[in-house]
Amino acid sequence: MSTTNHSHLLALETAGNQAYVYRGPRLRESIGASALIGSVGTSWLNAAVDSLPVTTVVATSGKAVVVGDRESLRAVLRAVTMRARVDAPGLEGVGGIVEIGPDGFFPALRAAFERLAQNRGG
């Protein structure tokens, strides 16, 4: 993978999933909360990356990996986390953005998840 236009990597995931899903006493609320977590890495991510010069590597329930330039990735992270605040209060979206260095994609991926953990506070 060329890193000319994709020089950075974003790891994004939700935090506090169990607390968010089980905060309500009804099964219907838990199912709805689970569906919202699923939206973070799928429909919300798709809306956030629309028309940006980024490439989605992984997009799954509550987790995503995207490569692109730093500013575009910041825009993706901002869009997804703001949507979580509006559409799913209590659900936290956390991300880590790192540069893809000369060692390539996989060391950057590891570093991005380490940065994500730091940003989460853990």
All heavy atoms as an XYZ file, in Angstrom:
889
protein
N       0.846     -1.164      0.000
C       0.000      0.000      0.000
C       0.894      1.228      0.000
O       1.752      1.377      0.837
C      -0.902     -0.010      1.241
C      -1.590      1.286      1.465
S      -2.601      1.474      2.962
C      -2.534     -0.020      3.831
N       0.673      2.110     -0.900
C       1.404      3.363     -0.961
C       0.894      4.291      0.136
O      -0.293      4.384      0.379
C       1.200      4.024     -2.324
O       1.692      5.335     -2.300
N       1.808      4.974      0.794
C       1.395      5.879      1.865
C       1.472      7.330      1.417
O       1.440      8.237      2.237
C       2.262      5.669      3.116
O       3.628      5.888      2.762
C       2.070      4.286      3.690
N       1.554      7.582      0.112
C       1.652      8.952     -0.379
C       0.467      9.785      0.070
O       0.624     10.826      0.680
C       1.743      8.958     -1.918
O       2.828      8.124     -2.293
C       1.962     10.344     -2.433
N      -0.740      9.338     -0.231
C      -1.943     10.059      0.177
C      -2.567      9.465      1.423
O      -3.509     10.012      1.956
C      -2.975     10.057     -0.959
C      -2.502     10.873     -2.136
O      -1.841     11.882     -1.965
N      -2.828     10.421     -3.332
N      -2.092      8.323      1.836
C      -2.632      7.636      2.997
C      -1.513      7.469      4.019
O      -1.084      6.365      4.322
C      -3.217      6.283      2.594
C      -4.421      6.402      1.733
N      -4.356      6.705      0.403
C      -5.728      6.293      2.025
C      -5.580      6.761     -0.095
N      -6.430      6.512      0.871
N      -1.064      8.581      4.539
C       0.103      8.569      5.407
C      -0.215      8.344      6.874
O       0.688      8.211      7.682
C       0.859      9.888      5.254
O       0.017     10.974      5.604
N      -1.502      8.303      7.209
C      -1.899      8.119      8.599
C      -2.979      7.045      8.704
O      -3.643      6.715      7.725
C      -2.415      9.442      9.183
C      -1.335     10.439      9.390
N      -0.787     11.172      8.361
C      -0.687     10.810     10.510
C       0.153     11.958      8.837
N       0.232     11.766     10.144
N      -3.128      6.545      9.923
C      -4.078      5.474     10.179
C      -4.918      5.855     11.397
O      -4.385      6.337     12.395
C      -3.301      4.179     10.451
C      -4.105      2.910     10.618
C      -3.344      1.747     10.019
C      -4.389      2.644     12.073
N      -6.215      5.644     11.298
C      -7.153      5.877     12.395
C      -7.712      4.543     12.851
O      -8.227      3.767     12.037
C      -8.309      6.772     11.931
C      -9.568      6.803     12.815
C      -9.283      7.425     14.174
C     -10.696      7.539     12.102
N      -7.591      4.268     14.150
C      -8.282      3.149     14.774
C      -9.402      3.759     15.606
O      -9.159      4.659     16.418
C      -7.338      2.344     15.649
N     -10.605      3.308     15.385
C     -11.788      3.864     16.044
C     -12.598      2.727     16.634
O     -12.784      1.691     15.994
C     -12.631      4.616     14.994
C     -14.031      5.052     15.367
C     -13.968      6.183     16.382
C     -14.788      5.496     14.131
N     -13.059      2.915     17.869
C     -13.957      1.927     18.460
C     -14.799      2.573     19.543
O     -14.514      3.678     19.996
C     -13.202      0.709     18.986
C     -12.328      0.934     20.169
C     -11.599     -0.342     20.600
O     -11.451     -1.264     19.797
O     -11.175     -0.393     21.761
N     -15.826      1.861     19.931
C     -16.680      2.340     21.009
C     -16.102      1.875     22.336
O     -15.402      0.874     22.412
C     -18.112      1.816     20.844
O     -18.088      0.388     20.756
C     -18.770      2.394     19.612
N     -16.413      2.619     23.365
C     -15.944      2.279     24.713
C     -17.153      2.203     25.639
O     -18.142      2.900     25.439
C     -14.965      3.347     25.203
N     -17.054      1.364     26.639
C     -18.139      1.242     27.609
C     -19.370      0.558     27.053
O     -20.488      0.884     27.446
N     -19.158     -0.393     26.150
C     -20.294     -1.037     25.480
C     -21.244     -1.740     26.440
O     -22.461     -1.589     26.322
C     -19.802     -2.040     24.436
C     -19.105     -1.377     23.282
O     -19.034     -0.156     23.189
N     -18.564     -2.183     22.397
N     -20.703     -2.530     27.370
C     -21.588     -3.271     28.275
C     -22.433     -2.342     29.134
O     -23.630     -2.551     29.297
C     -20.790     -4.224     29.151
C     -20.348     -5.460     28.416
C     -19.755     -6.480     29.363
O     -19.112     -6.131     30.335
N     -19.984     -7.741     29.060
N     -21.808     -1.309     29.658
C     -22.556     -0.356     30.484
C     -23.633      0.328     29.653
O     -24.749      0.562     30.131
C     -21.606      0.678     31.078
N     -23.312      0.626     28.396
C     -24.280      1.286     27.531
C     -25.448      0.353     27.197
O     -26.605      0.744     27.273
C     -23.595      1.770     26.254
C     -24.533      2.488     25.323
C     -24.998      3.756     25.630
C     -24.977      1.880     24.152
C     -25.889      4.413     24.793
C     -25.854      2.534     23.302
C     -26.308      3.792     23.628
O     -27.183      4.442     22.799
N     -25.148     -0.887     26.856
C     -26.190     -1.843     26.462
C     -27.091     -2.203     27.631
O     -28.316     -2.267     27.484
C     -25.560     -3.122     25.860
C     -26.589     -4.233     25.706
C     -24.927     -2.811     24.515
N     -26.511     -2.402     28.804
C     -27.300     -2.902     29.931
C     -27.746     -1.817     30.897
O     -28.169     -2.104     32.003
C     -26.515     -3.983     30.671
C     -26.267     -5.177     29.791
C     -24.988     -5.500     29.379
C     -27.325     -5.937     29.329
C     -24.762     -6.584     28.537
C     -27.107     -7.016     28.483
C     -25.825     -7.329     28.107
O     -25.610     -8.386     27.279
N     -27.727     -0.562     30.471
C     -28.149      0.506     31.372
C     -29.659      0.535     31.563
O     -30.153      1.038     32.554
C     -27.647      1.851     30.894
C     -28.326      2.340     29.653
C     -27.775      3.647     29.195
N     -28.532      4.066     28.019
C     -28.368      5.192     27.412
N     -27.472      6.034     27.838
N     -29.092      5.484     26.368
N     -30.407      0.007     30.615
C     -31.867     -0.024     30.723
C     -32.340     -1.394     31.177
O     -31.692     -2.403     30.945
N     -33.497     -1.449     31.822
C     -33.982     -2.718     32.360
C     -34.687     -3.610     31.333
O     -34.948     -4.776     31.611
C     -34.975     -2.278     33.435
C     -35.504     -0.972     32.914
C     -34.342     -0.332     32.191
N     -34.961     -3.092     30.152
C     -35.756     -3.858     29.191
C     -34.901     -4.417     28.068
O     -33.960     -3.777     27.599
C     -36.842     -2.976     28.597
C     -37.811     -2.503     29.639
C     -38.938     -1.767     29.008
N     -39.891     -1.402     30.039
C     -40.652     -0.364     29.982
N     -40.607      0.436     28.940
N     -41.486     -0.102     30.962
N     -35.287     -5.591     27.613
C     -34.594     -6.229     26.505
C     -34.639     -5.357     25.260
O     -33.647     -5.234     24.540
C     -35.222     -7.599     26.214
C     -34.626     -8.387     25.048
C     -33.146     -8.669     25.300
C     -35.391     -9.683     24.848
N     -35.758     -4.717     25.020
C     -35.902     -3.859     23.843
C     -34.855     -2.743     23.860
O     -34.278     -2.402     22.840
C     -37.304     -3.280     23.802
C     -37.560     -2.388     22.625
C     -38.959     -1.872     22.558
N     -39.725     -2.126     23.782
C     -41.006     -1.926     23.915
N     -41.710     -1.476     22.925
N     -41.632     -2.155     25.037
N     -34.606     -2.162     25.028
C     -33.587     -1.111     25.144
C     -32.193     -1.661     24.879
O     -31.366     -1.006     24.238
C     -33.655     -0.464     26.525
C     -34.925      0.320     26.746
C     -35.100      0.756     28.188
O     -34.220      0.487     29.027
O     -36.141      1.366     28.476
N     -31.920     -2.859     25.362
C     -30.611     -3.476     25.131
C     -30.394     -3.767     23.655
O     -29.301     -3.555     23.121
C     -30.481     -4.777     25.934
O     -30.513     -4.505     27.314
N     -31.430     -4.239     22.991
C     -31.321     -4.535     21.556
C     -31.100     -3.254     20.774
O     -30.256     -3.192     19.878
C     -32.571     -5.292     21.066
C     -32.602     -6.689     21.688
C     -32.601     -5.373     19.544
C     -33.898     -7.434     21.482
N     -31.811     -2.205     21.128
C     -31.627     -0.918     20.466
C     -30.235     -0.360     20.690
O     -29.608      0.184     19.771
N     -29.729     -0.490     21.905
C     -28.379     -0.013     22.210
C     -27.342     -0.801     21.420
O     -26.381     -0.232     20.895
C     -28.116     -0.127     23.711
N     -27.539     -2.103     21.306
C     -26.611     -2.925     20.520
C     -26.613     -2.507     19.054
O     -25.567     -2.468     18.405
C     -26.983     -4.408     20.630
O     -26.786     -4.872     21.930
N     -27.781     -2.190     18.539
C     -27.884     -1.745     17.150
C     -27.143     -0.424     16.942
O     -26.478     -0.229     15.918
C     -29.342     -1.605     16.740
N     -27.225      0.483     17.912
C     -26.510      1.749     17.798
C     -25.000      1.537     17.824
O     -24.266      2.188     17.072
C     -26.940      2.711     18.913
C     -28.321      3.314     18.739
C     -28.711      4.110     19.983
C     -28.384      4.192     17.497
N     -24.520      0.620     18.650
C     -23.087      0.301     18.670
C     -22.664     -0.216     17.299
O     -21.621      0.157     16.769
C     -22.755     -0.718     19.781
C     -22.916     -0.056     21.153
C     -21.346     -1.276     19.602
C     -22.832     -1.013     22.310
N     -23.498     -1.055     16.714
C     -23.208     -1.570     15.374
C     -23.136     -0.472     14.332
O     -22.355     -0.548     13.382
N     -23.913      0.564     14.512
C     -23.934      1.663     13.545
C     -22.634      2.460     13.514
O     -22.291      3.053     12.498
C     -25.077      2.624     13.873
O     -26.313      1.979     13.737
N     -21.910      2.488     14.607
C     -20.683      3.285     14.681
C     -19.701      2.885     13.586
O     -19.182      3.737     12.862
C     -20.025      3.160     16.069
C     -18.645      3.797     16.085
C     -20.915      3.793     17.127
N     -19.439      1.600     13.446
C     -18.457      1.143     12.469
C     -19.042      0.858     11.101
O     -18.312      0.445     10.199
N     -20.330      1.061     10.939
C     -20.950      0.771      9.646
C     -21.567      2.038      9.062
O     -20.882      2.823      8.421
C     -21.971     -0.372      9.783
O     -22.942     -0.045     10.776
C     -21.278     -1.686     10.168
N     -22.844      2.271      9.300
C     -23.525      3.393      8.644
C     -22.979      4.752      9.067
O     -22.844      5.655      8.234
C     -25.033      3.321      8.876
O     -25.340      3.390     10.247
N     -22.641      4.934     10.345
C     -22.108      6.226     10.771
C     -20.742      6.469     10.147
O     -20.431      7.577      9.726
C     -22.001      6.309     12.282
C     -23.314      6.283     12.998
C     -24.567      6.187     12.443
C     -23.507      6.356     14.391
N     -25.514      6.190     13.428
C     -24.900      6.287     14.645
C     -22.647      6.448     15.474
C     -25.439      6.325     15.920
C     -23.166      6.487     16.749
C     -24.555      6.432     16.971
N     -19.922      5.431     10.098
C     -18.607      5.556      9.474
C     -18.761      5.864      7.990
O     -18.089      6.752      7.458
C     -17.780      4.285      9.662
C     -16.411      4.340      8.998
C     -15.481      5.269      9.749
C     -15.823      2.970      8.858
N     -19.644      5.152      7.317
C     -19.854      5.395      5.883
C     -20.259      6.836      5.614
O     -19.779      7.461      4.665
C     -20.903      4.437      5.322
C     -20.402      3.015      5.250
O     -19.203      2.762      5.235
N     -21.322      2.075      5.235
N     -21.132      7.378      6.443
C     -21.543      8.770      6.276
C     -20.372      9.719      6.525
O     -20.221     10.727      5.836
C     -22.700      9.090      7.221
N     -19.524      9.382      7.489
C     -18.391     10.250      7.836
C     -17.306     10.258      6.755
O     -16.673     11.279      6.527
C     -17.788      9.819      9.170
N     -17.089      9.133      6.090
C     -16.010      9.067      5.091
C     -16.464      9.507      3.708
O     -15.637      9.710      2.823
C     -15.378      7.655      4.997
C     -14.824      7.221      6.338
C     -16.343      6.628      4.445
N     -17.771      9.672      3.546
C     -18.300     10.074      2.245
C     -17.616     11.340      1.750
O     -17.557     12.338      2.450
C     -19.810     10.293      2.349
C     -20.458     10.479      1.010
O     -20.043      9.812      0.046
O     -21.391     11.307      0.915
N     -17.068     11.281      0.568
C     -16.410     12.389     -0.137
C     -15.078     12.820      0.474
O     -14.550     13.859      0.109
C     -17.341     13.604     -0.278
O     -17.427     14.318      0.928
N     -14.531     12.050      1.401
C     -13.198     12.347      1.935
C     -12.170     11.439      1.268
O     -12.481     10.298      0.919
C     -13.161     12.147      3.449
C     -13.910     13.172      4.288
C     -13.902     12.756      5.755
C     -13.298     14.546      4.125
N     -10.927     11.909      1.136
C      -9.886     11.095      0.509
C      -9.285     10.084      1.491
O      -8.122     10.185      1.891
C      -8.850     12.137      0.075
C      -8.983     13.219      1.090
C     -10.453     13.258      1.435
N     -10.106      9.124      1.908
C      -9.680      8.092      2.851
C     -10.070      6.724      2.301
O     -10.908      6.614      1.414
C     -10.313      8.291      4.250
C      -9.900      9.628      4.853
C     -11.817      8.161      4.207
N      -9.454      5.699      2.876
C      -9.785      4.320      2.529
C     -10.147      3.578      3.798
O      -9.377      3.565      4.761
C      -8.588      3.618      1.848
O      -8.254      4.337      0.665
C      -8.919      2.179      1.493
N     -11.322      2.962      3.812
C     -11.748      2.159      4.947
C     -11.141      0.768      4.805
O     -11.340      0.098      3.797
C     -13.281      2.073      5.006
O     -13.811      3.397      5.095
C     -13.739      1.260      6.200
N     -10.402      0.355      5.824
C      -9.756     -0.958      5.821
C     -10.655     -1.973      6.515
O     -10.847     -3.075      6.028
C      -8.371     -0.895      6.505
C      -7.712     -2.256      6.543
C      -7.473      0.124      5.796
N     -11.207     -1.576      7.656
C     -12.119     -2.426      8.421
C     -13.283     -1.565      8.881
O     -13.078     -0.449      9.375
C     -11.424     -3.031      9.669
C     -12.418     -3.772     10.546
C     -10.278     -3.936      9.276
N     -14.487     -2.076      8.715
C     -15.677     -1.399      9.212
C     -16.615     -2.468      9.755
O     -17.212     -3.220      9.000
C     -16.354     -0.609      8.093
N     -16.696     -2.543     11.065
C     -17.503     -3.572     11.691
C     -18.198     -2.990     12.918
O     -17.988     -1.831     13.249
C     -16.617     -4.784     12.058
O     -17.445     -5.843     12.520
C     -15.586     -4.441     13.099
N     -18.989     -3.762     13.560
C     -19.770     -3.298     14.702
C     -18.876     -2.680     15.779
O     -18.096     -3.369     16.418
C     -20.548     -4.465     15.292
O     -21.302     -4.042     16.394
N     -18.991     -1.371     15.945
C     -18.269     -0.693     17.013
C     -16.792     -0.504     16.798
O     -16.083     -0.074     17.704
N     -16.282     -0.803     15.596
C     -14.843     -0.701     15.365
C     -14.578     -0.397     13.904
O     -15.282     -0.874     13.025
C     -14.165     -2.012     15.744
C     -12.659     -1.961     15.777
C     -12.067     -3.235     16.327
C     -12.416     -3.324     17.798
N     -11.656     -4.267     18.570
N     -13.523      0.393     13.656
C     -13.147      0.704     12.279
C     -11.661      1.041     12.211
O     -11.079      1.516     13.184
C     -13.961      1.876     11.751
N     -11.093      0.797     11.039
C      -9.722      1.199     10.726
C      -9.786      1.901      9.380
O     -10.325      1.359      8.416
C      -8.764     -0.012     10.670
C      -7.373      0.418     10.212
C      -8.700     -0.719     12.015
N      -9.255      3.124      9.341
C      -9.317      3.948      8.142
C      -7.930      4.544      7.911
O      -7.248      4.925      8.869
C     -10.354      5.086      8.306
C     -10.486      5.912      7.045
C     -11.708      4.526      8.726
N      -7.512      4.634      6.647
C      -6.249      5.291      6.325
C      -6.526      6.510      5.462
O      -7.484      6.552      4.690
C      -5.244      4.337      5.626
C      -4.768      3.255      6.568
C      -5.827      3.741      4.373
N      -5.674      7.527      5.619
C      -5.814      8.762      4.870
C      -4.869      9.813      5.413
O      -3.987      9.507      6.215
N      -5.080     11.049      5.022
C      -4.261     12.122      5.582
C      -4.810     12.483      6.961
O      -5.970     12.215      7.287
C      -4.247     13.338      4.640
C      -5.621     13.946      4.493
O      -5.957     14.839      5.300
O      -6.361     13.521      3.587
N      -3.972     13.075      7.797
C      -4.330     13.353      9.189
C      -5.607     14.188      9.318
O      -6.490     13.863     10.113
C      -3.187     14.061      9.904
C      -3.521     14.389     11.365
C      -2.373     15.054     12.094
N      -1.292     14.147     12.400
C      -1.293     13.255     13.391
N      -2.348     13.132     14.156
N      -0.253     12.492     13.614
N      -5.743     15.221      8.536
C      -6.913     16.096      8.664
C      -8.207     15.386      8.289
O      -9.238     15.570      8.940
C      -6.727     17.378      7.849
C      -5.699     18.311      8.448
C      -5.929     18.605      9.938
O      -7.065     18.972     10.312
O      -4.975     18.449     10.722
N      -8.156     14.570      7.253
C      -9.358     13.811      6.866
C      -9.739     12.814      7.952
O     -10.922     12.639      8.260
C      -9.135     13.098      5.537
O      -8.969     14.023      4.496
N      -8.740     12.169      8.537
C      -9.023     11.205      9.603
C      -9.572     11.904     10.842
O     -10.465     11.374     11.510
C      -7.768     10.403      9.938
C      -7.254      9.504      8.814
C      -5.985      8.788      9.245
C      -8.315      8.517      8.353
N      -9.072     13.083     11.133
C      -9.622     13.857     12.256
C     -11.090     14.203     11.988
O     -11.921     14.172     12.897
C      -8.815     15.129     12.477
C      -7.450     14.845     13.040
C      -6.649     16.104     13.135
N      -6.301     16.269     14.529
C      -5.672     17.315     15.000
N      -5.340     18.302     14.202
N      -5.362     17.374     16.269
N     -11.404     14.527     10.745
C     -12.789     14.839     10.378
C     -13.681     13.613     10.551
O     -14.821     13.725     11.023
C     -12.856     15.358      8.946
N     -13.184     12.437     10.172
C     -13.942     11.196     10.345
C     -14.196     10.949     11.826
O     -15.337     10.691     12.245
C     -13.199      9.995      9.710
C     -13.843      8.678     10.114
C     -13.152     10.139      8.199
N     -13.151     11.033     12.626
C     -13.279     10.793     14.066
C     -14.250     11.786     14.693
O     -15.123     11.409     15.482
C     -11.902     10.882     14.737
C     -11.858     10.660     16.240
C     -12.430      9.300     16.613
C     -10.426     10.798     16.741
N     -14.137     13.036     14.335
C     -15.023     14.070     14.870
C     -16.479     13.788     14.487
O     -17.384     13.871     15.319
C     -14.570     15.436     14.354
C     -15.274     16.612     14.960
C     -14.641     17.966     14.584
N     -14.081     18.047     13.246
C     -12.767     18.034     12.962
N     -11.871     17.925     13.926
N     -12.343     18.117     11.712
N     -16.721     13.433     13.232
C     -18.092     13.174     12.773
C     -18.721     11.991     13.507
O     -19.882     12.059     13.934
C     -18.099     12.936     11.268
N     -17.957     10.924     13.664
C     -18.498      9.728     14.327
C     -18.738      9.984     15.810
O     -19.782      9.619     16.352
C     -17.580      8.508     14.106
C     -18.021      7.323     14.953
C     -17.556      8.125     12.632
N     -17.786     10.631     16.482
C     -17.971     10.867     17.914
C     -19.090     11.867     18.183
O     -19.832     11.713     19.149
C     -16.660     11.317     18.594
O     -16.159     12.485     17.951
C     -15.621     10.219     18.556
N     -19.232     12.871     17.331
C     -20.334     13.825     17.510
C     -21.683     13.148     17.269
O     -22.659     13.424     17.970
C     -20.164     15.032     16.591
C     -18.998     15.923     16.970
S     -19.056     16.508     18.679
C     -20.485     17.559     18.624
N     -21.724     12.271     16.287
C     -22.982     11.557     16.030
C     -23.348     10.679     17.219
O     -24.524     10.567     17.585
C     -22.855     10.727     14.758
C     -24.121      9.976     14.438
C     -24.539     10.134     13.030
N     -25.797      9.476     12.794
C     -26.089      8.844     11.683
N     -25.224      8.806     10.697
N     -27.261      8.275     11.531
N     -22.348     10.060     17.841
C     -22.613      9.244     19.026
C     -23.184     10.106     20.147
O     -24.124      9.696     20.830
C     -21.347      8.535     19.485
N     -22.650     11.298     20.321
C     -23.158     12.181     21.374
C     -24.610     12.566     21.142
O     -25.384     12.692     22.086
C     -22.310     13.440     21.461
C     -20.975     13.202     22.069
C     -20.198     14.475     22.194
N     -18.900     14.180     22.751
C     -17.957     15.071     22.910
N     -18.178     16.328     22.544
N     -16.806     14.723     23.408
N     -24.975     12.743     19.886
C     -26.338     13.167     19.558
C     -27.305     11.985     19.528
O     -28.377     12.023     20.131
C     -26.359     13.905     18.199
C     -27.778     14.174     17.734
C     -25.566     15.200     18.292
N     -26.929     10.917     18.807
C     -27.848      9.802     18.580
C     -27.772      8.710     19.635
O     -28.695      7.898     19.735
C     -27.569      9.165     17.209
C     -27.947     10.071     16.060
O     -28.539     11.136     16.307
O     -27.643      9.720     14.906
N     -26.691      8.657     20.400
C     -26.523      7.595     21.388
C     -25.841      8.143     22.636
O     -24.712      7.760     22.958
C     -25.714      6.449     20.782
N     -26.496      9.059     23.359
C     -25.876      9.621     24.560
C     -25.438      8.522     25.524
O     -26.186      7.581     25.774
C     -26.989     10.474     25.174
C     -27.928     10.757     24.048
C     -27.843      9.566     23.132
N     -24.212      8.629     25.984
C     -23.661      7.613     26.875
C     -22.732      6.650     26.172
O     -21.928      5.985     26.817
N     -22.830      6.565     24.870
C     -21.921      5.725     24.103
C     -20.718      6.575     23.718
O     -20.879      7.660     23.166
C     -22.598      5.186     22.838
C     -21.744      4.273     21.962
C     -21.361      3.005     22.716
C     -22.505      3.918     20.690
N     -19.551      6.085     24.008
C     -18.340      6.857     23.752
C     -17.589      6.288     22.553
O     -17.331      5.099     22.477
C     -17.442      6.816     24.985
C     -16.199      7.633     24.856
C     -15.314      7.560     26.091
O     -15.667      6.871     27.058
O     -14.257      8.188     26.059
N     -17.265      7.156     21.619
C     -16.400      6.784     20.499
C     -15.006      7.290     20.778
O     -14.828      8.447     21.159
N     -14.022      6.422     20.635
C     -12.635      6.779     20.924
C     -11.793      6.408     19.725
O     -12.024      5.371     19.087
C     -12.114      6.040     22.174
C     -10.691      6.442     22.504
C     -13.019      6.275     23.365
N     -10.797      7.242     19.418
C      -9.932      6.945     18.287
C      -8.493      7.270     18.577
O      -8.169      7.999     19.513
N      -7.639      6.699     17.753
C      -6.216      6.980     17.799
C      -5.708      7.140     16.386
O      -5.964      6.280     15.536
N      -5.018      8.239     16.111
C      -4.470      8.507     14.786
C      -2.956      8.512     14.895
O      -2.392      9.182     15.773
C      -4.961      9.855     14.236
C      -6.487      9.849     14.091
C      -4.295     10.176     12.897
C      -7.083     11.200     13.718
N      -2.309      7.755     14.023
C      -0.843      7.703     14.001
C      -0.359      7.773     12.557
O      -1.106      7.464     11.618
C      -0.287      6.425     14.663
C      -0.672      6.340     16.131
C      -0.716      5.180     13.921
N       0.895      8.141     12.408
C       1.519      8.155     11.089
C       1.933      6.739     10.705
O       2.382      5.969     11.553
C       2.740      9.070     11.101
C       3.367      9.237      9.739
C       4.478     10.274      9.724
O       4.849     10.776     10.803
O       4.961     10.570      8.625
N       1.762      6.403      9.443
C       2.262      5.117      8.946
C       3.726      5.347      8.591
O       4.035      6.066      7.644
C       1.479      4.632      7.713
C       0.004      4.440      8.066
C       2.082      3.329      7.183
C      -0.879      4.107      6.881
N       4.601      4.784      9.390
C       6.036      5.010      9.229
C       6.666      4.064      8.225
O       5.976      3.296      7.534
N       7.979      4.079      8.159
C       8.695      3.239      7.202
C       8.528      1.737      7.456
O       8.744      0.937      6.555
C      10.153      3.668      7.357
C      10.234      4.358      8.665
C       8.877      4.913      8.946
N       8.128      1.363      8.671
C       7.911     -0.053      8.970
C       6.603     -0.570      8.408
O       6.351     -1.770      8.410
C       7.960     -0.301     10.478
C       9.355     -0.111     11.038
O      10.332     -0.239     10.277
O       9.459      0.176     12.240
N       5.723      0.335      7.968
C       4.518     -0.083      7.275
C       3.251     -0.109      8.106
O       3.165      0.448      9.200
N       2.266     -0.781      7.532
C       0.900     -0.761      8.039
C       0.735     -1.417      9.407
O       0.125     -0.835     10.303
C      -0.027     -1.450      7.023
C      -1.456     -1.520      7.460
C      -2.296     -0.429      7.292
C      -1.972     -2.667      8.044
C      -3.621     -0.476      7.704
C      -3.286     -2.729      8.452
C      -4.116     -1.629      8.280
N       1.227     -2.635      9.587
C       0.917     -3.380     10.814
C       1.524     -2.760     12.068
O       0.838     -2.682     13.101
C       1.255     -4.857     10.655
C       0.312     -5.537      9.704
C       0.729     -5.893      8.438
C      -1.003     -5.776     10.060
C      -0.152     -6.486      7.545
C      -1.892     -6.371      9.170
C      -1.462     -6.726      7.915
N       2.755     -2.275     12.044
C       3.234     -1.547     13.228
C       2.416     -0.281     13.500
O       2.175      0.077     14.655
C       4.686     -1.208     12.875
C       5.088     -2.265     11.904
C       3.845     -2.528     11.095
N       1.974      0.394     12.446
C       1.133      1.576     12.626
C      -0.215      1.187     13.224
O      -0.754      1.910     14.075
C       0.941      2.305     11.296
N      -0.767      0.071     12.793
C      -2.041     -0.400     13.340
C      -1.909     -0.656     14.837
O      -2.761     -0.235     15.629
C      -2.492     -1.669     12.606
C      -3.814     -2.270     13.043
C      -4.962     -1.299     12.786
C      -4.055     -3.584     12.310
N      -0.846     -1.326     15.225
C      -0.593     -1.591     16.645
C      -0.475     -0.260     17.413
O      -1.074     -0.079     18.467
C       0.686     -2.410     16.820
C       0.948     -2.828     18.250
C       2.170     -3.729     18.413
N       2.264     -4.749     17.384
C       3.208     -4.774     16.418
N       4.143     -3.859     16.366
N       3.225     -5.744     15.529
N       0.278      0.671     16.848
C       0.462      1.973     17.500
C      -0.855      2.748     17.595
O      -1.105      3.441     18.585
C       1.506      2.792     16.735
N      -1.698      2.628     16.586
C      -2.983      3.334     16.602
C      -3.876      2.798     17.716
O      -4.543      3.576     18.414
C      -3.676      3.216     15.249
N      -3.891      1.483     17.923
C      -4.702      0.930     18.999
C      -4.101      1.251     20.367
O      -4.830      1.421     21.353
C      -4.933     -0.572     18.807
C      -6.100     -0.842     17.896
C      -5.880     -1.223     16.582
C      -7.400     -0.692     18.329
C      -6.948     -1.455     15.716
C      -8.477     -0.915     17.485
C      -8.250     -1.294     16.177
N      -2.781      1.374     20.439
C      -2.156      1.820     21.684
C      -2.545      3.268     21.976
O      -2.860      3.616     23.112
C      -0.634      1.677     21.604
C      -0.174      0.234     21.647
C       1.309      0.050     21.337
O       2.012      1.064     21.055
O       1.763     -1.095     21.365
N      -2.540      4.108     20.953
C      -2.952      5.504     21.122
C      -4.424      5.572     21.517
O      -4.811      6.371     22.363
C      -2.714      6.259     19.819
C      -3.209      7.684     19.764
C      -2.296      8.700     20.447
N      -0.900      8.583     20.147
C      -0.271      9.103     19.084
N      -0.957      9.782     18.202
N       1.015      8.950     18.936
N      -5.248      4.733     20.905
C      -6.660      4.677     21.248
C      -6.821      4.348     22.732
O      -7.607      4.992     23.434
C      -7.341      3.624     20.373
C      -8.843      3.468     20.474
C      -9.378      2.951     19.148
C      -9.236      2.542     21.571
N      -6.076      3.370     23.228
C      -6.158      2.985     24.640
C      -5.739      4.154     25.547
O      -6.357      4.393     26.588
C      -5.290      1.768     24.912
N      -4.717      4.886     25.147
C      -4.289      6.060     25.919
C      -5.404      7.110     25.932
O      -5.684      7.716     26.965
C      -3.031      6.676     25.310
C      -1.800      5.832     25.464
C      -0.627      6.382     24.653
O      -0.788      7.296     23.852
N       0.542      5.797     24.833
N      -6.014      7.332     24.772
C      -7.079      8.325     24.677
C      -8.315      7.933     25.484
O      -9.053      8.781     25.945
C      -7.459      8.568     23.224
C      -6.366      9.266     22.454
O      -5.437      9.818     23.029
N      -6.440      9.216     21.136
N      -8.508      6.637     25.620
C      -9.630      6.131     26.411
C      -9.340      6.302     27.890
O     -10.243      6.318     28.716
C      -9.879      4.664     26.083
C     -11.072      4.101     26.841
C     -11.260      2.627     26.676
N     -11.557      2.287     25.305
C     -10.998      1.266     24.663
N     -10.120      0.502     25.262
N     -11.331      1.000     23.431
N      -8.061      6.393     28.214
C      -7.663      6.536     29.614
C      -7.318      5.207     30.246
O      -7.364      5.041     31.447
N      -6.949      4.234     29.407
C      -6.651      2.915     29.966
C      -5.454      2.288     29.415
O      -4.602      2.602     28.756
